[in-house]
Amino acid sequence: QTAGVEAEIAGADTSSAMITLSPALAYKTKLLSGLKTLDRFTVQAINPHALEGAELATFKVTVTTSSGTYTDTVNITADLPYAISTGLANVAVGIPVLLSSDTQAAYSWNIVPPTGSKAALTDSKTRNPSFTPDVAGKYTLTEGVSKAVLSVYAGTWEGAITGQDANGRPVAAGCTACHNGQIAPDNFTAWKESGHAEIFTQNINNPAGHWSFACASCHSVGYDGNNDNGGFDAAVAATGWKPPASGAVGLWTDIIAKYPTVAKAANIQCENCHGPNNGSTLHANGVEDAARLSISSDVCGTCHGEPARHGRYQQWEESGHANFELALDEATVETRGAFAGYCGRCHSAQGFLAWIQQSDLTKQIQGANGNATVAELTALGLTKATVQPQTCAVCHDPHDVGNLSGEPNTAKVRIVDNTSILPAGFQAKTVGKGATCMTCHNTRNALHNIDAPPTSYSAPHVAAQADVLMGENAYLVAPSQRSPHSYVKDTCVTCHMESTPPPAEFSYNLSGTNHSFAASIEICADCHSSAFNGEALQIGVEDKLEELGEEMAAYLLGKLPASVTVKDYTPHAFGGKNYDVKSNAVVIEKTNIASLAPTEPHGQQGFLFTLTNPVNVTYAPAGETVHTITVTVLEVQLGDVTTDGTTKVIAATDPFVQVGWNYFLIHGDNSKGVHNPAFVNEVLDASLEALK
């Protein structure tokens, strides 16, 4: 066996081996290991890649005969009792639903189904039970240990397309009666011009296209293998429509005329992303139900999560945008209180989408009366139970996605060409689709340049790419030294997504846009001569940045008195709990300092103090146990490096603070000079000169 859940092989050295697959629990464990499971009571999303990977076991067979040795591969697929799922709590009748919950010692689930249902739970004593809704209505799930209650609504598929207009775009009279911008938001007008609204139509009308009935699993409504819940496959079975072997001009018009129920469920429609409309009791109530709405990438992943052709979801999972832990730590009211309105702008999907609606992006998320309150941020979704990281819907409006993917493409993003005045204090103009990226990828700490000297020990936010690309926010040099690279069409998007191919394991022949967002240094040759050595440029900048760090350490060490008083800000564990608080003052002898190195503790310039001999450090977290631990490395903010606990060793007006800002600016850009080579080298050279 070479892959998959471990199986038992009997008679492996005979001509007729017997393979016994593992019990169902092992396959369920394999499936869950390939999914993102959070400490939330929710419907568990399942993407195609994870489901297929859990089902498949692969075996290598080697046969030796008198004529030679031959090798082949055998795949065995287990039919698991689970299905692809958006993670919405609005589900289809007849399709299995896998649940997820908090991590706890024991579980005791109970289900109360609607009248007429015989649905029952499987694995009710585990974190991940499942059930299959058999009638439309509300299913109430209760977990007895935590007392958590989860409502799941089941319905049948309806479809919306009732015809086409003069331009061949879909008509959905049943939707637009309400979704007209007056009664309900007009999401239809943008959607009908999108690729979602035409992908089935486009393929079946194209004799030279790649039409296949297998594509209907994503390119239609409710193609789920159940012929009794109103989906596309049910309509095909009921009408007797015979899917053609290939596309042909006019087929879509023919389907509308002769098989209207098939046409009604064709293309990617509202229900693909919001769940079934019929019978779930949700859509007709006139409110925005959480069970039908999600900006999670899991919704997109049900179709864009099936490598090799459709692997953007897996690409995204490899990126920093998918960092759930960062969203939970920095953008929830439980961990940040009202300050989640600051970090949540760029570390949460909900926060970003609310923030970009504001007229002033230099402010944190605003509420009814100024900065959003904890209650307002909670309602927005910035809680541990609901927060999302930077998902697909952050950059793309799902209703208005463009209509051509791949290379070239017409994919749309939310902010194009010009940014607003950024939190970093400047505006990026004529940067194409890169404007969406730059809205968050800036230092987010107001202007810092020769006209705005530092008044504190603040460090630039680590996402400094826009600042460096536009040549802004550096000390000791002239401002606004925009890089030639910033004039590349669509800036960030061109280099990181279009010129750089996506990961091979999650793409078809390295085609399509790269949603891992990691740029390759090899693409420099696309514009520069093949003799250009991008790696040499990066190595030169790395060496110079390392030199600057060493000079900064030497400068600070030279300023230290014989005994220095500091406060440690290193995250640490004590008594089975994790703490991230500043310590009480601790005195360190200068002779005990083995080395210093620049670091950025909690948004401030700082240094790692590495000691020859350990010292005892005491922490007094509010409402927690005062405790002392022994350490040899301390993470110290520059403002906490004092002679006596009060007097700063380095004043905020010292040029050293400007040098420190520059160091962290270039370090936080992380392109190692590529974004703006001339500017970066000038900043580093000026900083080194200032320390002499």
C-alpha positions in Angstrom: 0.0 0.0 0.0 1.4 3.4 -1.0 -1.4 5.8 0.1 -4.7 6.1 2.0 -6.1 4.7 5.1 -4.2 1.6 6.2 -5.7 -1.7 4.9 -5.0 -5.3 5.7 -3.4 -7.3 2.8 -3.6 -11.1 2.9 -1.8 -13.2 0.3 0.4 -10.4 -0.9 2.8 -12.9 -2.4 0.1 -14.9 -4.2 -1.7 -14.4 -7.5 -4.9 -13.5 -5.7 -4.4 -11.1 -2.8 -7.3 -10.1 -0.5 -7.5 -6.5 0.7 -9.6 -5.7 3.8 -10.3 -2.0 4.3 -10.2 -0.4 7.7 -13.4 0.3 9.7 -15.4 3.4 8.9 -14.0 5.3 11.8 -10.5 5.3 10.4 -11.9 6.8 7.1 -13.7 9.5 9.1 -10.5 10.3 11.0 -8.7 10.6 7.6 -11.3 12.9 6.3 -11.3 15.2 9.3 -7.5 15.4 9.2 -7.7 16.9 5.7 -10.3 19.6 6.8 -10.0 22.7 8.9 -11.9 21.9 12.1 -12.5 24.8 14.4 -13.7 25.0 18.0 -17.2 25.9 16.9 -20.6 24.2 16.9 -21.3 24.2 13.2 -21.9 22.2 10.0 -18.5 20.9 8.9 -17.5 22.1 5.5 -16.1 19.4 3.2 -14.3 20.2 0.0 -13.9 17.7 -2.9 -10.2 17.3 -2.5 -10.4 16.3 1.1 -13.3 13.9 0.5 -11.6 12.2 -2.5 -8.4 11.9 -0.6 -10.1 10.3 2.4 -11.9 7.8 0.2 -8.9 6.6 -1.9 -6.5 3.9 -1.0 -3.6 3.1 -3.4 -1.7 -0.1 -3.9 1.4 -1.0 -5.9 1.3 -4.4 -7.6 4.5 -6.0 -8.8 4.3 -9.3 -10.8 7.3 -11.3 -11.8 7.0 -13.9 -14.6 9.3 -15.7 -16.9 9.2 -12.7 -19.3 10.1 -10.1 -16.7 8.9 -7.9 -13.9 5.8 -5.7 -14.3 4.4 -3.0 -12.0 1.0 -1.4 -11.9 -1.1 0.7 -9.5 -4.5 -0.2 -8.1 -6.9 2.4 -6.6 -9.7 1.3 -4.3 -12.3 3.9 -3.4 -14.4 3.5 -0.3 -17.9 4.9 -0.5 -18.1 7.1 2.6 -21.3 8.3 4.1 -20.4 12.0 3.7 -20.8 14.6 1.0 -19.3 17.8 -0.3 -20.6 20.7 1.9 -20.4 24.5 2.0 -20.6 24.5 5.8 -23.9 26.3 5.7 -26.6 25.3 8.1 -29.0 25.5 5.1 -28.7 22.0 3.5 -30.4 19.7 1.0 -32.8 17.0 1.9 -31.2 13.5 1.4 -27.6 14.7 1.7 -25.5 13.7 4.7 -24.6 16.5 7.1 -21.4 16.2 9.2 -21.2 18.4 12.3 -18.3 19.8 14.3 -18.0 21.3 17.8 -15.7 22.6 20.4 -12.9 20.4 21.7 -14.0 18.9 25.0 -13.7 15.7 27.1 -17.0 14.2 26.3 -20.0 14.7 24.0 -23.7 13.8 24.1 -25.6 14.9 21.0 -29.4 14.8 20.6 -31.5 15.6 17.5 -35.1 16.9 17.3 -36.1 16.6 13.7 -39.2 18.2 12.0 -42.5 16.4 11.9 -42.4 13.3 9.7 -38.7 12.9 9.8 -37.0 9.7 10.9 -33.5 11.2 10.9 -31.1 9.9 13.5 -27.6 10.8 14.6 -24.6 8.6 13.9 -21.6 8.9 16.3 -23.6 11.0 18.8 -20.9 10.6 21.5 -18.2 12.1 19.4 -17.1 15.6 18.4 -18.3 15.0 14.8 -21.7 13.3 14.6 -23.6 13.2 11.4 -27.2 12.8 10.2 -29.1 12.8 6.9 -32.2 15.1 6.7 -35.1 13.2 5.1 -37.8 15.9 5.0 -37.7 19.7 4.7 -37.7 21.7 7.9 -35.7 22.6 11.0 -33.5 20.1 12.7 -32.4 21.1 16.2 -29.1 19.6 17.5 -28.2 19.8 21.1 -24.9 18.9 22.7 -25.7 18.0 26.3 -22.3 18.5 27.9 -21.8 22.1 26.7 -25.5 22.8 26.3 -24.8 24.2 22.8 -27.7 24.3 20.4 -27.3 24.2 16.6 -30.2 24.7 14.2 -29.9 23.1 10.7 -32.5 23.8 8.0 -33.2 21.4 5.2 -34.9 22.1 2.0 -35.1 21.1 -1.7 -33.5 22.8 -4.7 -35.6 25.3 -6.8 -33.4 26.9 -9.4 -34.1 30.4 -10.8 -33.5 30.7 -14.5 -36.7 31.1 -16.5 -35.2 32.3 -19.8 -32.6 34.5 -21.5 -32.6 38.1 -22.6 -31.6 39.5 -26.0 -27.9 39.2 -25.1 -28.2 35.6 -24.1 -27.9 36.5 -20.4 -30.2 34.6 -17.9 -33.6 35.9 -16.8 -34.9 35.0 -13.4 -38.3 36.6 -12.9 -38.9 34.9 -9.6 -35.8 36.6 -8.1 -35.9 40.1 -9.6 -39.4 40.7 -8.3 -37.8 41.3 -4.9 -34.1 41.6 -5.7 -34.5 44.9 -7.5 -32.6 47.2 -5.2 -35.8 48.4 -3.5 -37.3 45.4 -1.7 -34.1 43.5 -1.5 -30.5 44.1 -2.7 -30.1 43.9 -6.5 -27.4 41.2 -6.7 -28.9 39.8 -9.9 -27.8 42.5 -12.3 -24.1 41.9 -11.5 -24.5 38.2 -11.3 -26.1 37.8 -14.7 -23.0 39.2 -16.4 -20.7 37.0 -14.5 -19.0 33.7 -15.4 -21.1 32.0 -12.7 -24.2 32.8 -14.7 -23.0 31.5 -18.0 -20.5 28.6 -17.4 -23.0 25.8 -18.2 -24.4 27.9 -21.1 -21.0 28.7 -22.5 -19.8 25.1 -22.5 -22.8 23.5 -23.9 -23.1 26.0 -26.8 -19.4 25.6 -27.8 -18.6 22.8 -30.2 -14.9 23.2 -29.5 -15.3 23.6 -25.7 -14.7 21.1 -22.9 -18.4 20.3 -22.3 -18.9 17.2 -20.1 -21.9 16.2 -18.1 -19.5 15.5 -15.2 -19.0 19.3 -15.0 -22.6 19.7 -14.0 -21.7 18.8 -10.4 -20.4 22.4 -10.1 -22.0 24.1 -13.1 -25.6 23.6 -12.0 -27.8 23.8 -9.0 -28.1 20.8 -6.7 -26.3 18.1 -8.7 -25.7 16.0 -5.7 -26.6 12.4 -6.6 -30.1 12.6 -5.1 -32.9 12.5 -7.6 -35.6 13.4 -5.1 -34.6 16.8 -3.9 -35.2 19.0 -7.0 -31.6 19.5 -8.2 -30.2 19.4 -11.7 -29.8 15.7 -11.8 -33.4 15.3 -10.5 -34.6 17.5 -13.4 -32.6 15.5 -15.9 -34.1 12.3 -14.7 -37.6 13.6 -14.6 -37.6 15.2 -18.0 -35.7 12.6 -19.9 -33.2 15.1 -21.3 -30.2 13.3 -22.9 -27.0 15.2 -22.2 -25.1 15.5 -25.5 -21.6 14.1 -26.0 -20.3 17.5 -27.0 -21.4 21.1 -27.1 -23.2 22.7 -30.1 -24.3 26.1 -31.1 -27.9 26.8 -30.0 -28.2 23.9 -27.5 -28.9 26.2 -24.5 -31.8 27.9 -26.4 -33.1 24.5 -27.2 -32.9 23.4 -23.5 -34.8 26.5 -22.4 -37.6 25.8 -24.9 -37.9 22.1 -24.5 -36.6 21.3 -21.0 -37.4 24.4 -18.8 -36.9 22.6 -15.5 -33.4 21.5 -16.6 -32.6 25.1 -17.7 -34.0 26.4 -14.4 -31.3 24.5 -12.5 -28.4 25.2 -14.9 -25.4 27.5 -14.3 -24.1 28.6 -10.9 -26.9 30.4 -9.1 -27.9 31.8 -5.7 -28.6 28.3 -4.2 -25.1 27.1 -5.0 -23.8 29.5 -2.4 -26.8 30.0 -0.1 -28.3 26.6 0.0 -31.8 25.3 -1.1 -34.7 27.7 -1.3 -37.6 25.3 -1.2 -39.0 24.3 2.2 -36.1 25.3 4.5 -38.3 28.1 5.9 -35.5 30.6 5.5 -35.6 32.5 2.2 -39.2 33.7 2.4 -38.9 35.3 5.8 -37.4 38.5 4.5 -34.4 38.7 6.8 -30.7 37.8 6.3 -30.4 34.5 8.0 -26.9 33.4 9.1 -27.8 29.9 8.1 -27.9 31.0 4.4 -25.1 33.5 4.4 -21.4 32.8 4.7 -18.2 34.6 3.5 -16.1 31.5 4.3 -13.8 30.2 1.6 -15.4 26.9 2.3 -18.4 27.9 0.2 -16.1 28.6 -2.8 -14.1 25.5 -2.0 -16.9 23.1 -2.8 -16.1 23.8 -6.5 -12.8 25.6 -6.5 -11.4 22.9 -4.3 -10.9 20.0 -6.6 -7.4 19.9 -8.0 -5.9 19.7 -10.5 -8.1 22.0 -12.6 -9.9 23.7 -9.8 -7.5 24.0 -6.9 -7.7 27.7 -5.9 -9.1 26.8 -2.5 -6.1 24.6 -1.7 -3.7 27.3 -3.0 -5.4 29.8 -0.7 -5.1 27.4 2.2 -1.3 27.6 1.8 -1.3 31.4 2.0 -1.2 33.7 4.9 -4.7 34.9 4.0 -6.0 31.6 5.3 -4.5 32.1 8.8 -7.4 31.4 11.1 -5.2 31.5 14.2 -4.2 35.1 13.4 -7.8 36.1 13.0 -8.8 34.5 16.3 -5.9 36.1 18.1 -6.0 39.6 16.6 -9.5 40.2 15.4 -11.9 38.9 18.1 -13.5 40.8 21.0 -12.6 37.9 23.3 -8.9 38.5 22.8 -8.7 42.2 21.8 -11.9 43.8 23.2 -12.8 47.0 21.3 -9.3 47.0 19.8 -10.5 44.3 17.5 -11.9 47.1 15.5 -8.3 48.1 14.7 -6.7 44.8 13.9 -9.9 43.4 12.6 -9.7 45.7 9.6 -7.2 43.5 7.9 -7.1 40.3 10.0 -10.8 39.4 9.5 -13.1 39.1 6.5 -16.0 40.6 8.3 -13.9 43.6 9.5 -12.4 44.3 6.1 -15.7 44.3 4.3 -17.2 46.7 6.9 -14.1 48.9 7.0 -13.8 49.5 3.2 -17.3 51.0 3.2 -16.0 53.9 5.4 -15.0 57.2 3.9 -11.9 57.4 6.1 -9.7 54.3 6.1 -7.2 55.8 8.4 -9.7 55.1 11.2 -10.5 51.8 12.8 -13.9 50.2 12.1 -16.5 52.7 12.9 -19.8 52.2 14.7 -22.9 54.4 15.1 -21.0 56.9 17.3 -17.4 56.7 16.4 -15.1 53.7 17.0 -17.2 50.5 17.0 -18.0 49.2 20.4 -17.6 45.6 21.6 -21.3 45.0 21.0 -21.1 46.4 17.5 -18.0 44.3 16.6 -19.7 41.3 18.1 -22.7 41.9 15.8 -20.3 42.2 12.9 -18.9 38.7 13.6 -15.6 39.5 15.2 -16.0 36.7 17.8 -14.2 33.3 18.2 -17.4 31.6 17.1 -17.8 33.4 13.8 -14.7 35.3 12.7 -13.2 34.5 9.3 -9.7 35.2 8.0 -9.1 36.9 4.6 -11.3 34.7 2.5 -12.2 34.7 -1.2 -15.1 37.1 -0.6 -12.7 39.7 0.9 -11.1 40.3 -2.5 -14.0 39.2 -4.8 -17.7 40.1 -4.7 -19.2 36.6 -5.3 -22.0 38.2 -7.3 -19.6 40.1 -9.6 -16.6 37.9 -10.2 -15.9 38.6 -13.9 -16.5 36.1 -16.7 -13.1 34.8 -17.8 -10.7 32.9 -15.6 -7.2 31.6 -16.3 -4.8 33.5 -18.5 -5.8 36.1 -19.6 -8.7 36.7 -17.2 -11.4 39.3 -16.4 -11.5 38.5 -12.7 -12.8 41.4 -10.7 -11.6 42.6 -7.3 -13.2 45.0 -4.9 -10.7 47.9 -5.1 -9.1 48.9 -8.4 -6.7 51.5 -9.7 -6.6 54.0 -6.8 -6.7 53.3 -3.1 -8.2 55.6 -0.5 -5.8 57.4 1.8 -4.3 54.4 3.5 -3.7 53.9 7.2 0.0 54.4 6.4 -0.9 58.0 5.4 -0.5 58.0 1.6 -2.6 57.1 -1.4 -1.5 54.6 -4.1 -2.7 55.6 -7.5 -2.9 53.8 -10.9 -2.0 50.4 -9.4 -4.7 48.4 -11.0 -6.0 45.4 -9.1 -3.1 45.7 -6.7 -5.1 48.5 -5.0 -7.0 45.7 -3.2 -3.8 44.2 -1.9 -2.3 47.6 -0.9 -5.3 48.5 1.2 -4.0 46.2 3.9 -0.4 45.6 2.9 0.9 48.9 4.2 2.5 49.9 7.5 -0.9 51.1 8.8 0.8 53.6 11.2 0.4 57.0 9.7 3.1 59.0 7.9 6.7 58.5 9.0 9.3 60.5 6.9 11.5 63.5 7.0 8.5 65.7 7.4 6.9 63.6 10.1 9.6 62.7 12.7 8.9 59.9 15.2 7.3 60.8 18.5 7.3 57.3 19.9 9.1 53.9 19.5 6.5 52.6 17.1 7.5 50.1 14.4 5.9 49.9 11.0 3.3 47.1 10.6 5.1 44.1 9.1 3.0 44.2 5.9 5.0 47.1 4.5 4.8 46.1 0.8 2.8 49.1 -0.4 5.1 51.6 1.4 8.2 50.1 -0.2 6.7 49.7 -3.7 5.5 53.4 -3.6 8.7 54.6 -1.9 7.0 56.0 1.1 7.4 56.1 4.9 11.2 56.0 5.3 13.4 58.3 7.3 16.7 59.9 6.2 15.7 59.8 2.5 13.3 61.8 0.3 9.7 60.6 0.3 7.6 59.4 -2.8 10.3 57.4 -4.6 7.9 55.2 -6.5 9.3 52.0 -7.9 9.2 51.3 -11.7 7.6 48.0 -10.6 4.6 49.9 -9.4 3.7 50.8 -13.0 3.4 47.1 -14.0 -0.2 46.5 -15.0 -2.1 45.4 -11.9 1.1 45.6 -9.8 0.9 42.9 -7.0 -1.6 40.8 -8.9 0.6 40.5 -12.1 3.7 39.3 -10.3 2.3 37.3 -7.5 -0.8 35.7 -9.2 -0.4 35.9 -13.0 3.3 35.7 -13.9 4.1 33.3 -11.1 2.4 29.9 -11.7 0.4 28.2 -9.0 1.7 25.2 -7.0 2.0 22.2 -9.3 0.1 19.9 -7.0 -2.9 22.2 -7.0 -3.0 23.3 -10.7 -3.4 21.8 -14.1 -0.1 22.1 -16.0 0.8 25.1 -13.8 -2.0 27.1 -15.4 -4.4 29.6 -13.9 -3.9 32.3 -11.3 -1.8 31.7 -8.3 -3.8 32.0 -5.1 -1.0 31.0 -2.8 0.3 34.5 -3.6 4.0 33.6 -3.3 5.9 35.2 -6.2 8.8 33.5 -7.9 12.1 35.3 -8.4 12.4 33.6 -11.8 9.7 35.8 -13.3 12.1 38.8 -13.3 13.3 37.4 -16.6 9.9 38.1 -18.1 10.7 41.8 -18.2 14.4 42.0 -17.6 17.1 40.2 -19.6 17.8 36.6 -18.8 21.2 37.8 -17.5 19.5 39.7 -14.7 20.1 38.0 -11.4 17.3 38.6 -9.0 18.7 36.3 -6.3 21.9 38.3 -6.3 19.9 41.5 -5.7 18.1 39.8 -2.8 21.3 38.5 -1.2 22.8 41.9 -1.4 19.9 43.5 0.4 19.8 40.6 3.0 23.5 41.2 3.7 23.0 44.9 4.1 20.0 44.4 6.3 21.9 42.0 8.5 24.8 44.5 8.7 22.3 47.2 9.8 20.9 45.0 12.5 24.4 44.3 13.9 25.2 48.0 13.8 22.0 48.8 15.7 22.8 46.3 18.3 26.3 47.7 18.7 24.9 51.2 19.0 22.5 50.3 21.7 25.1 48.2 23.6 27.4 51.2 23.6 24.6 53.4 25.1 23.8 51.0 28.0 24.9 51.8 31.5 26.6 49.2 33.7 23.2 48.1 34.9 20.1 48.4 32.8 16.4 48.0 33.8 14.1 46.4 31.3 10.7 44.7 31.0 10.3 41.4 29.2 7.4 41.0 26.7 8.1 37.4 25.6 5.0 35.1 25.3 5.4 32.3 27.8 3.6 29.4 29.5 3.1 28.9 33.2 0.9 26.5 35.1 -0.6 25.1 32.0 -1.7 28.5 30.6 -0.2 30.8 28.0 0.6 34.4 28.8 1.4 37.4 26.6 2.0 40.2 29.1 4.8 42.5 30.0 6.9 41.6 33.0 7.7 43.7 36.1 11.0 45.6 35.8 14.1 43.5 36.0 17.7 44.7 36.4 20.3 43.2 34.0 24.1 43.7 34.3 25.6 44.8 31.1 28.4 42.3 31.5 25.7 39.5 31.4 24.5 40.5 27.9 25.8 38.0 25.4 24.1 39.6 22.4 21.4 42.0 21.2 19.3 41.6 18.0 16.4 43.8 16.7 12.9 42.4 17.1 9.4 43.9 17.1 7.4 43.1 20.3 3.8 44.1 19.9 4.2 46.8 17.2 7.1 48.5 18.9 10.8 48.6 18.0 12.7 46.4 20.4 15.6 44.0 21.0 16.2 40.4 22.0 18.5 40.4 25.0 20.3 37.1 25.1 22.1 36.6 28.4 25.1 34.6 29.5 23.5 33.7 32.8 19.8 33.3 33.5 17.7 35.8 35.4 14.4 35.6 37.3 11.6 37.5 35.7 8.2 38.2 37.4 4.9 38.7 35.6 1.7 40.0 37.2 -1.1 39.5 34.7 -4.4 41.2 35.7 -6.7 38.9 37.6 -4.2 36.0 37.3 -1.5 34.4 39.4 1.7 36.4 39.9 4.5 34.1 38.7 8.3 34.1 38.2 10.2 32.1 35.6 13.9 31.9 34.8 15.0 33.0 31.3 18.1 33.7 29.3 16.3 35.5 26.4 14.1 38.6 26.9 12.0 40.4 24.3 12.2 44.1 25.2 10.5 47.1 23.7 12.9 49.9 23.1 10.9 52.2 25.3 11.4 49.8 28.2 15.2 49.9 28.1 15.9 52.4 30.9 18.7 53.3 33.3 16.5 53.2 36.4 13.0 52.0 35.3 12.1 55.6 34.2 14.8 57.3 32.2 15.0 56.0 28.6 18.4 54.9 27.4 17.3 55.9 23.8 15.1 59.0 23.5 12.4 59.0 20.9 14.2 61.9 19.2 17.5 60.0 18.8 18.2 59.3 15.1 18.5 55.6 16.3 14.7 55.5 16.4 14.5 56.6 12.7 17.1 54.0 11.8 15.1 51.4 13.7 11.9 52.3 11.8 13.8 51.9 8.5 15.2 48.5 9.5 11.7 47.2 10.3 10.2 48.8 7.2 12.6 46.9 4.9 12.4 43.7 6.9 8.6 43.9 6.9 8.4 44.3 3.2 9.9 40.9 2.8 10.7 41.2 -0.9 14.4 41.6 -0.1 14.6 44.7 -2.3 12.7 43.4 -5.3 9.7 45.7 -4.9 11.9 48.9 -5.1 15.6 48.1 -5.4 16.9 51.7 -5.6 14.8 53.0 -2.7 15.6 50.0 -0.5 19.3 50.3 -1.0 19.2 54.1 -0.4 17.2 53.6 2.8 19.7 51.0 4.1 22.8 53.0 3.1 21.4 56.2 4.8 20.6 54.2 7.9 24.1 52.7 8.2 25.6 56.2 7.7 23.4 57.7 10.4 24.8 55.2 13.0 28.4 56.2 12.4 
